[in-house]
Amino acid sequence: MEPVESRVGSKGELFPPKEIREKLGLAPNTRILYRVQDGRLIIEPVPSLEELMSKGNMHTVSLEGLREERETISRRVEA
């Protein structure tokens, strides 16, 4: 896709053109992530839980493992 020019609003709003919103599936009220990488602004939709689960990158954690991790995090926060 060729670069498309847009603008930043007076209050700092970003206004991606319609063709870009459609290509990314950005409907009104879609949650998006912003990050800067190598001096570029990267914008992408926040994946839904269903999308994340369909990727198959799931890990199994036991209840005991979860409790241990929670305790470890609590100790770090309290220190």
Biopython code that builds the backbone (N, CA, C, O; Angstrom):
import numpy as np
from Bio.PDB.StructureBuilder import StructureBuilder

atoms = [
    (1, "MET", "N", (0.837, -1.173, 0.000)),
    (1, "MET", "CA", (0.000, 0.000, 0.000)),
    (1, "MET", "C", (0.884, 1.239, 0.000)),
    (1, "MET", "O", (1.839, 1.337, 0.770)),
    (2, "GLU", "N", (0.563, 2.148, -0.844)),
    (2, "GLU", "CA", (1.307, 3.408, -0.937)),
    (2, "GLU", "C", (1.033, 4.268, 0.294)),
    (2, "GLU", "O", (-0.044, 4.170, 0.882)),
    (3, "PRO", "N", (1.984, 5.107, 0.692)),
    (3, "PRO", "CA", (1.738, 6.022, 1.810)),
    (3, "PRO", "C", (0.553, 6.937, 1.514)),
    (3, "PRO", "O", (0.349, 7.370, 0.380)),
    (4, "VAL", "N", (-0.220, 7.220, 2.555)),
    (4, "VAL", "CA", (-1.374, 8.104, 2.442)),
    (4, "VAL", "C", (-1.202, 9.211, 3.468)),
    (4, "VAL", "O", (-0.888, 8.939, 4.627)),
    (5, "GLU", "N", (-1.402, 10.442, 3.060)),
    (5, "GLU", "CA", (-1.241, 11.578, 3.961)),
    (5, "GLU", "C", (-2.525, 11.849, 4.722)),
    (5, "GLU", "O", (-3.625, 11.711, 4.185)),
    (6, "SER", "N", (-2.369, 12.239, 5.984)),
    (6, "SER", "CA", (-3.503, 12.620, 6.813)),
    (6, "SER", "C", (-3.032, 13.750, 7.707)),
    (6, "SER", "O", (-2.083, 14.454, 7.365)),
    (7, "ARG", "N", (-3.681, 13.934, 8.848)),
    (7, "ARG", "CA", (-3.289, 15.037, 9.716)),
    (7, "ARG", "C", (-3.469, 14.671, 11.178)),
    (7, "ARG", "O", (-4.113, 13.677, 11.513)),
    (8, "VAL", "N", (-2.890, 15.491, 12.037)),
    (8, "VAL", "CA", (-3.097, 15.401, 13.471)),
    (8, "VAL", "C", (-4.010, 16.553, 13.832)),
    (8, "VAL", "O", (-3.749, 17.694, 13.449)),
    (9, "GLY", "N", (-5.088, 16.271, 14.569)),
    (9, "GLY", "CA", (-6.052, 17.304, 14.937)),
    (9, "GLY", "C", (-5.498, 18.282, 15.958)),
    (9, "GLY", "O", (-4.413, 18.078, 16.504)),
    (10, "SER", "N", (-6.239, 19.329, 16.209)),
    (10, "SER", "CA", (-5.810, 20.390, 17.130)),
    (10, "SER", "C", (-5.643, 19.891, 18.562)),
    (10, "SER", "O", (-4.926, 20.511, 19.347)),
    (11, "LYS", "N", (-6.294, 18.783, 18.914)),
    (11, "LYS", "CA", (-6.176, 18.208, 20.250)),
    (11, "LYS", "C", (-5.278, 16.974, 20.249)),
    (11, "LYS", "O", (-5.260, 16.228, 21.228)),
    (12, "GLY", "N", (-4.533, 16.747, 19.166)),
    (12, "GLY", "CA", (-3.616, 15.623, 19.071)),
    (12, "GLY", "C", (-4.244, 14.353, 18.532)),
    (12, "GLY", "O", (-3.602, 13.303, 18.537)),
    (13, "GLU", "N", (-5.497, 14.422, 18.063)),
    (13, "GLU", "CA", (-6.164, 13.234, 17.525)),
    (13, "GLU", "C", (-5.513, 12.817, 16.214)),
    (13, "GLU", "O", (-5.045, 13.648, 15.436)),
    (14, "LEU", "N", (-5.496, 11.519, 15.994)),
    (14, "LEU", "CA", (-5.004, 10.989, 14.721)),
    (14, "LEU", "C", (-6.205, 10.643, 13.854)),
    (14, "LEU", "O", (-7.202, 10.117, 14.347)),
    (15, "PHE", "N", (-6.108, 10.938, 12.573)),
    (15, "PHE", "CA", (-7.209, 10.700, 11.654)),
    (15, "PHE", "C", (-6.745, 9.816, 10.495)),
    (15, "PHE", "O", (-6.438, 10.326, 9.418)),
    (16, "PRO", "N", (-6.690, 8.490, 10.703)),
    (16, "PRO", "CA", (-6.296, 7.621, 9.600)),
    (16, "PRO", "C", (-7.370, 7.645, 8.514)),
    (16, "PRO", "O", (-8.561, 7.617, 8.824)),
    (17, "PRO", "N", (-6.965, 7.696, 7.256)),
    (17, "PRO", "CA", (-7.924, 7.713, 6.151)),
    (17, "PRO", "C", (-8.779, 6.445, 6.120)),
    (17, "PRO", "O", (-8.383, 5.405, 6.647)),
    (18, "LYS", "N", (-9.944, 6.545, 5.502)),
    (18, "LYS", "CA", (-10.909, 5.458, 5.441)),
    (18, "LYS", "C", (-10.296, 4.176, 4.888)),
    (18, "LYS", "O", (-10.549, 3.095, 5.420)),
    (19, "GLU", "N", (-9.492, 4.277, 3.827)),
    (19, "GLU", "CA", (-8.926, 3.066, 3.225)),
    (19, "GLU", "C", (-8.019, 2.317, 4.202)),
    (19, "GLU", "O", (-7.970, 1.088, 4.180)),
    (20, "ILE", "N", (-7.311, 3.038, 5.047)),
    (20, "ILE", "CA", (-6.458, 2.391, 6.043)),
    (20, "ILE", "C", (-7.310, 1.778, 7.149)),
    (20, "ILE", "O", (-7.057, 0.649, 7.567)),
    (21, "ARG", "N", (-8.320, 2.511, 7.629)),
    (21, "ARG", "CA", (-9.212, 1.956, 8.658)),
    (21, "ARG", "C", (-9.868, 0.681, 8.163)),
    (21, "ARG", "O", (-9.968, -0.293, 8.909)),
    (22, "GLU", "N", (-10.316, 0.675, 6.915)),
    (22, "GLU", "CA", (-10.960, -0.519, 6.358)),
    (22, "GLU", "C", (-9.975, -1.672, 6.241)),
    (22, "GLU", "O", (-10.312, -2.812, 6.559)),
    (23, "LYS", "N", (-8.762, -1.382, 5.788)),
    (23, "LYS", "CA", (-7.762, -2.438, 5.619)),
    (23, "LYS", "C", (-7.420, -3.095, 6.956)),
    (23, "LYS", "O", (-7.171, -4.299, 7.011)),
    (24, "LEU", "N", (-7.408, -2.298, 8.043)),
    (24, "LEU", "CA", (-7.093, -2.817, 9.371)),
    (24, "LEU", "C", (-8.326, -3.281, 10.138)),
    (24, "LEU", "O", (-8.201, -3.837, 11.229)),
    (25, "GLY", "N", (-9.508, -3.060, 9.583)),
    (25, "GLY", "CA", (-10.740, -3.442, 10.285)),
    (25, "GLY", "C", (-11.016, -2.562, 11.488)),
    (25, "GLY", "O", (-11.541, -3.034, 12.496)),
    (26, "LEU", "N", (-10.668, -1.284, 11.392)),
    (26, "LEU", "CA", (-10.855, -0.351, 12.503)),
    (26, "LEU", "C", (-12.227, 0.310, 12.414)),
    (26, "LEU", "O", (-12.390, 1.345, 11.768)),
    (27, "ALA", "N", (-13.194, -0.292, 13.061)),
    (27, "ALA", "CA", (-14.541, 0.278, 13.134)),
    (27, "ALA", "C", (-14.564, 1.294, 14.274)),
    (27, "ALA", "O", (-13.656, 1.299, 15.106)),
    (28, "PRO", "N", (-15.579, 2.152, 14.331)),
    (28, "PRO", "CA", (-15.676, 3.090, 15.455)),
    (28, "PRO", "C", (-15.609, 2.340, 16.785)),
    (28, "PRO", "O", (-16.193, 1.267, 16.935)),
    (29, "ASN", "N", (-14.904, 2.908, 17.727)),
    (29, "ASN", "CA", (-14.706, 2.377, 19.078)),
    (29, "ASN", "C", (-13.810, 1.138, 19.142)),
    (29, "ASN", "O", (-13.728, 0.505, 20.195)),
    (30, "THR", "N", (-13.141, 0.778, 18.054)),
    (30, "THR", "CA", (-12.172, -0.315, 18.091)),
    (30, "THR", "C", (-10.996, 0.113, 18.965)),
    (30, "THR", "O", (-10.471, 1.216, 18.814)),
    (31, "ARG", "N", (-10.591, -0.757, 19.870)),
    (31, "ARG", "CA", (-9.420, -0.454, 20.702)),
    (31, "ARG", "C", (-8.162, -0.725, 19.875)),
    (31, "ARG", "O", (-8.078, -1.725, 19.163)),
    (32, "ILE", "N", (-7.192, 0.178, 19.981)),
    (32, "ILE", "CA", (-5.966, 0.033, 19.211)),
    (32, "ILE", "C", (-4.744, 0.196, 20.108)),
    (32, "ILE", "O", (-4.804, 0.810, 21.173)),
    (33, "LEU", "N", (-3.639, -0.372, 19.642)),
    (33, "LEU", "CA", (-2.354, -0.257, 20.323)),
    (33, "LEU", "C", (-1.465, 0.684, 19.523)),
    (33, "LEU", "O", (-1.440, 0.624, 18.293)),
    (34, "TYR", "N", (-0.744, 1.545, 20.211)),
    (34, "TYR", "CA", (0.242, 2.415, 19.586)),
    (34, "TYR", "C", (1.602, 2.007, 20.112)),
    (34, "TYR", "O", (1.746, 1.725, 21.302)),
    (35, "ARG", "N", (2.598, 1.972, 19.252)),
    (35, "ARG", "CA", (3.977, 1.786, 19.707)),
    (35, "ARG", "C", (4.897, 2.463, 18.703)),
    (35, "ARG", "O", (4.549, 2.644, 17.536)),
    (36, "VAL", "N", (6.064, 2.828, 19.180)),
    (36, "VAL", "CA", (7.065, 3.448, 18.322)),
    (36, "VAL", "C", (8.170, 2.425, 18.112)),
    (36, "VAL", "O", (8.704, 1.857, 19.065)),
    (37, "GLN", "N", (8.501, 2.204, 16.852)),
    (37, "GLN", "CA", (9.546, 1.239, 16.511)),
    (37, "GLN", "C", (10.413, 1.852, 15.427)),
    (37, "GLN", "O", (9.929, 2.201, 14.350)),
    (38, "ASP", "N", (11.689, 1.978, 15.718)),
    (38, "ASP", "CA", (12.652, 2.562, 14.768)),
    (38, "ASP", "C", (12.171, 3.912, 14.237)),
    (38, "ASP", "O", (12.282, 4.195, 13.044)),
    (39, "GLY", "N", (11.639, 4.739, 15.133)),
    (39, "GLY", "CA", (11.206, 6.073, 14.742)),
    (39, "GLY", "C", (9.896, 6.123, 13.976)),
    (39, "GLY", "O", (9.546, 7.164, 13.421)),
    (40, "ARG", "N", (9.167, 5.018, 13.935)),
    (40, "ARG", "CA", (7.885, 4.960, 13.223)),
    (40, "ARG", "C", (6.772, 4.654, 14.208)),
    (40, "ARG", "O", (6.969, 3.918, 15.176)),
    (41, "LEU", "N", (5.608, 5.220, 13.957)),
    (41, "LEU", "CA", (4.432, 4.937, 14.771)),
    (41, "LEU", "C", (3.738, 3.717, 14.198)),
    (41, "LEU", "O", (3.370, 3.698, 13.023)),
    (42, "ILE", "N", (3.558, 2.700, 15.024)),
    (42, "ILE", "CA", (2.871, 1.478, 14.623)),
    (42, "ILE", "C", (1.511, 1.481, 15.313)),
    (42, "ILE", "O", (1.430, 1.646, 16.530)),
    (43, "ILE", "N", (0.454, 1.299, 14.545)),
    (43, "ILE", "CA", (-0.907, 1.261, 15.078)),
    (43, "ILE", "C", (-1.520, -0.060, 14.663)),
    (43, "ILE", "O", (-1.498, -0.421, 13.486)),
    (44, "GLU", "N", (-2.072, -0.788, 15.636)),
    (44, "GLU", "CA", (-2.709, -2.065, 15.316)),
    (44, "GLU", "C", (-3.882, -2.296, 16.253)),
    (44, "GLU", "O", (-3.875, -1.824, 17.390)),
    (45, "PRO", "N", (-4.886, -3.020, 15.781)),
    (45, "PRO", "CA", (-6.038, -3.307, 16.637)),
    (45, "PRO", "C", (-5.642, -4.205, 17.800)),
    (45, "PRO", "O", (-4.766, -5.058, 17.660)),
    (46, "VAL", "N", (-6.287, -4.013, 18.951)),
    (46, "VAL", "CA", (-6.102, -4.907, 20.088)),
    (46, "VAL", "C", (-6.802, -6.206, 19.731)),
    (46, "VAL", "O", (-7.997, -6.196, 19.435)),
    (47, "PRO", "N", (-6.087, -7.325, 19.751)),
    (47, "PRO", "CA", (-6.741, -8.589, 19.386)),
    (47, "PRO", "C", (-7.773, -9.006, 20.433)),
    (47, "PRO", "O", (-7.597, -8.767, 21.628)),
    (48, "SER", "N", (-8.829, -9.620, 19.971)),
    (48, "SER", "CA", (-9.852, -10.126, 20.887)),
    (48, "SER", "C", (-9.330, -11.404, 21.550)),
    (48, "SER", "O", (-8.352, -11.998, 21.096)),
    (49, "LEU", "N", (-9.989, -11.808, 22.616)),
    (49, "LEU", "CA", (-9.619, -13.047, 23.290)),
    (49, "LEU", "C", (-9.738, -14.228, 22.337)),
    (49, "LEU", "O", (-8.900, -15.129, 22.354)),
    (50, "GLU", "N", (-10.773, -14.227, 21.510)),
    (50, "GLU", "CA", (-10.962, -15.307, 20.537)),
    (50, "GLU", "C", (-9.800, -15.371, 19.551)),
    (50, "GLU", "O", (-9.322, -16.456, 19.218)),
    (51, "GLU", "N", (-9.343, -14.200, 19.083)),
    (51, "GLU", "CA", (-8.214, -14.168, 18.148)),
    (51, "GLU", "C", (-6.947, -14.705, 18.806)),
    (51, "GLU", "O", (-6.195, -15.460, 18.191)),
    (52, "LEU", "N", (-6.716, -14.318, 20.047)),
    (52, "LEU", "CA", (-5.531, -14.797, 20.750)),
    (52, "LEU", "C", (-5.581, -16.304, 20.960)),
    (52, "LEU", "O", (-4.570, -16.989, 20.803)),
    (53, "MET", "N", (-6.745, -16.819, 21.311)),
    (53, "MET", "CA", (-6.873, -18.251, 21.558)),
    (53, "MET", "C", (-6.736, -19.058, 20.270)),
    (53, "MET", "O", (-6.261, -20.193, 20.304)),
    (54, "SER", "N", (-7.138, -18.496, 19.149)),
    (54, "SER", "CA", (-7.065, -19.223, 17.887)),
    (54, "SER", "C", (-5.635, -19.361, 17.374)),
    (54, "SER", "O", (-5.372, -20.183, 16.496)),
    (55, "LYS", "N", (-4.712, -18.569, 17.909)),
    (55, "LYS", "CA", (-3.318, -18.637, 17.461)),
    (55, "LYS", "C", (-2.600, -19.866, 17.992)),
    (55, "LYS", "O", (-1.540, -20.230, 17.482)),
    (56, "GLY", "N", (-3.159, -20.508, 19.002)),
    (56, "GLY", "CA", (-2.576, -21.744, 19.503)),
    (56, "GLY", "C", (-1.340, -21.576, 20.351)),
    (56, "GLY", "O", (-0.660, -22.564, 20.631)),
    (57, "ASN", "N", (-1.020, -20.370, 20.772)),
    (57, "ASN", "CA", (0.161, -20.149, 21.608)),
    (57, "ASN", "C", (-0.205, -20.222, 23.084)),
    (57, "ASN", "O", (0.266, -19.418, 23.889)),
    (58, "MET", "N", (-1.035, -21.172, 23.428)),
    (58, "MET", "CA", (-1.513, -21.295, 24.798)),
    (58, "MET", "C", (-0.525, -22.131, 25.610)),
    (58, "MET", "O", (0.108, -23.051, 25.090)),
    (59, "HIS", "N", (-0.406, -21.793, 26.890)),
    (59, "HIS", "CA", (0.439, -22.538, 27.811)),
    (59, "HIS", "C", (-0.430, -23.014, 28.967)),
    (59, "HIS", "O", (-1.331, -22.301, 29.409)),
    (60, "THR", "N", (-0.164, -24.195, 29.443)),
    (60, "THR", "CA", (-0.897, -24.733, 30.572)),
    (60, "THR", "C", (-0.150, -24.391, 31.854)),
    (60, "THR", "O", (1.057, -24.604, 31.963)),
    (61, "VAL", "N", (-0.886, -23.861, 32.818)),
    (61, "VAL", "CA", (-0.309, -23.512, 34.109)),
    (61, "VAL", "C", (-1.171, -24.162, 35.177)),
    (61, "VAL", "O", (-2.398, -24.069, 35.145)),
    (62, "SER", "N", (-0.519, -24.816, 36.117)),
    (62, "SER", "CA", (-1.270, -25.441, 37.207)),
    (62, "SER", "C", (-1.731, -24.363, 38.184)),
    (62, "SER", "O", (-1.182, -23.262, 38.219)),
    (63, "LEU", "N", (-2.727, -24.693, 38.959)),
    (63, "LEU", "CA", (-3.210, -23.772, 39.978)),
    (63, "LEU", "C", (-2.104, -23.450, 40.965)),
    (63, "LEU", "O", (-1.960, -22.306, 41.394)),
    (64, "GLU", "N", (-1.321, -24.464, 41.327)),
    (64, "GLU", "CA", (-0.207, -24.245, 42.256)),
    (64, "GLU", "C", (0.844, -23.318, 41.626)),
    (64, "GLU", "O", (1.381, -22.442, 42.303)),
    (65, "GLY", "N", (1.129, -23.505, 40.360)),
    (65, "GLY", "CA", (2.075, -22.626, 39.663)),
    (65, "GLY", "C", (1.582, -21.194, 39.631)),
    (65, "GLY", "O", (2.368, -20.261, 39.789)),
    (66, "LEU", "N", (0.302, -21.016, 39.429)),
    (66, "LEU", "CA", (-0.297, -19.682, 39.413)),
    (66, "LEU", "C", (-0.183, -19.030, 40.789)),
    (66, "LEU", "O", (0.134, -17.846, 40.894)),
    (67, "ARG", "N", (-0.444, -19.806, 41.843)),
    (67, "ARG", "CA", (-0.322, -19.275, 43.212)),
    (67, "ARG", "C", (1.126, -18.857, 43.502)),
    (67, "ARG", "O", (1.368, -17.797, 44.080)),
    (68, "GLU", "N", (2.071, -19.688, 43.102)),
    (68, "GLU", "CA", (3.484, -19.361, 43.329)),
    (68, "GLU", "C", (3.876, -18.080, 42.598)),
    (68, "GLU", "O", (4.580, -17.234, 43.150)),
    (69, "GLU", "N", (3.423, -17.945, 41.370)),
    (69, "GLU", "CA", (3.737, -16.738, 40.598)),
    (69, "GLU", "C", (3.117, -15.502, 41.251)),
    (69, "GLU", "O", (3.752, -14.450, 41.322)),
    (70, "ARG", "N", (1.884, -15.631, 41.723)),
    (70, "ARG", "CA", (1.216, -14.513, 42.389)),
    (70, "ARG", "C", (1.974, -14.110, 43.649)),
    (70, "ARG", "O", (2.139, -12.920, 43.917)),
    (71, "GLU", "N", (2.438, -15.092, 44.427)),
    (71, "GLU", "CA", (3.207, -14.802, 45.632)),
    (71, "GLU", "C", (4.520, -14.103, 45.293)),
    (71, "GLU", "O", (4.922, -13.163, 45.978)),
    (72, "THR", "N", (5.179, -14.559, 44.245)),
    (72, "THR", "CA", (6.438, -13.942, 43.810)),
    (72, "THR", "C", (6.213, -12.478, 43.432)),
    (72, "THR", "O", (6.986, -11.602, 43.822)),
    (73, "ILE", "N", (5.162, -12.225, 42.680)),
    (73, "ILE", "CA", (4.852, -10.851, 42.267)),
    (73, "ILE", "C", (4.500, -10.002, 43.479)),
    (73, "ILE", "O", (4.934, -8.855, 43.576)),
    (74, "SER", "N", (3.716, -10.553, 44.407)),
    (74, "SER", "CA", (3.354, -9.808, 45.625)),
    (74, "SER", "C", (4.581, -9.428, 46.424)),
    (74, "SER", "O", (4.672, -8.306, 46.921)),
    (75, "ARG", "N", (5.535, -10.352, 46.556)),
    (75, "ARG", "CA", (6.772, -10.048, 47.301)),
    (75, "ARG", "C", (7.548, -8.923, 46.616)),
    (75, "ARG", "O", (8.098, -8.053, 47.292)),
    (76, "ARG", "N", (7.597, -8.932, 45.286)),
    (76, "ARG", "CA", (8.326, -7.866, 44.561)),
    (76, "ARG", "C", (7.643, -6.529, 44.764)),
    (76, "ARG", "O", (8.322, -5.516, 44.934)),
    (77, "VAL", "N", (6.332, -6.496, 44.753)),
    (77, "VAL", "CA", (5.592, -5.249, 44.892)),
    (77, "VAL", "C", (5.753, -4.688, 46.305)),
    (77, "VAL", "O", (5.889, -3.477, 46.485)),
    (78, "GLU", "N", (5.737, -5.570, 47.303)),
    (78, "GLU", "CA", (5.833, -5.140, 48.703)),
    (78, "GLU", "C", (7.246, -4.696, 49.078)),
    (78, "GLU", "O", (7.413, -3.960, 50.051)),
    (79, "ALA", "N", (8.253, -5.117, 48.343)),
    (79, "ALA", "CA", (9.651, -4.786, 48.685)),
    (79, "ALA", "C", (9.984, -3.345, 48.403)),
    (79, "ALA", "O", (11.113, -2.916, 48.637)),
]
sb = StructureBuilder()
sb.init_structure("model")
sb.init_model(0)
sb.init_chain("A")
sb.init_seg("    ")
for serial, (resi, resn, name, xyz) in enumerate(atoms, 1):
    if name == "N":
        sb.init_residue(resn, " ", resi, " ")
    sb.init_atom(name, np.array(xyz, "f"), 0.0, 1.0, " ", f" {name:<3s}", serial, name[0])
structure = sb.get_structure()
